[in-house]
Amino acid sequence: MLEKLNEIQAAALDALESVKDSEALQGWKVKHTGGNSALTEVFKGIGKVAKEDRGKVGKRANEVKVALEAALTERAALIKEAELARSLEEDHLDVTLPGRPFRHGGVHPATQTLRRILGILADMGFQVYTSREVESDEYNFQHLNFPLGHPAREMQDSFYVESEGERDNPLLMRTHTSPGQIRAMREAAVGNPDNPPPIRISLPGMCYRYEQITSRSEIQFNQVEGLAVGENITFSDLKGTLSDFARRMFGAHARTRFRAQHFPFTEPSAEMDVECFLCGGEGCSVCKKSGWLEILGCGMVHPNVLQAGGYDPRRYTGFAFGMGPERQAMLRHNIKDIRYFWGNDSRFLEQF
Ligand code: PHE
């Protein structure tokens, strides 16, 4: 029996030598010290050992048990240490590596230009007035001196919000920011119709037209409108204000010129060109060799429009202008296709 215990001990310790990880160690523990192990069999059979040997065998069996448990504990510590070393090696983490930067968004190039324009106009005393994007035919056209069936409506084909509804005053997406002129004048004239206050505002926002989308025309675009109404406002105020605007926007040397144009809501009407800031007026591909870039439409507010806004045209005059931030951004950055603006291609947008 003592011989057998020596064999059990030797076999177990021998097997323990080749145990290399916790899983195998668990297997060894069950096999050599568990309920079905040879050692446990010895303990179970101790009653059948001859009385005079029983003490010695019991003592020896206990020694084996203690020895195996000690070996197990020692092995477990070794394995744990080895596993820790291995995981440190394999899951190596270089805490000195620089972090990955967060990608943060930027301001859209159209918005950048829009804000720049509004900032300059604010410095010149034009306060922002925001008006609605869904308008009635009345505000978008009729009050602006486009009667029903007027041919100038053709230039501003519209998205109608209601197909049924009020036949002669349907809702539509505004085709320009000019309806805000009427809303601002009416708001100012409310409560003081005989003596309405002067107005000097900028009207920014998105406009919509039912266009064929091409590199030069989109179905949505921003406009910034300007409106000044008061007593003794003349065409030279318009020219002076807009020339000053051009110098602030395009540089101190920016020259301007005014060409006659027609809009139903202004009389007389003009378009302002600025000397090409890319070639300095020499003539290049952007200004199509002319040396001038068309920047905005403008004019003296038509008497019918003043009237519609609640301002007596015999006493008050005013000027208005409207420009497109996307167009200005295209000129400034030599962007060849207007579809980039709402195409949401981050490769384009990240450049600004
Ligand atoms: N509303 C005009 C357009 O969209 C621009 C404009 C505004 C012209 C104000 C003159 C005065 O084309």
Residues whose N, C-alpha, C, O or C-beta is under 5 A from the ligand:
A	BS01	LIG	T175 H176 S178 F263 T266 G297 C298 G299 A320 F321 G322
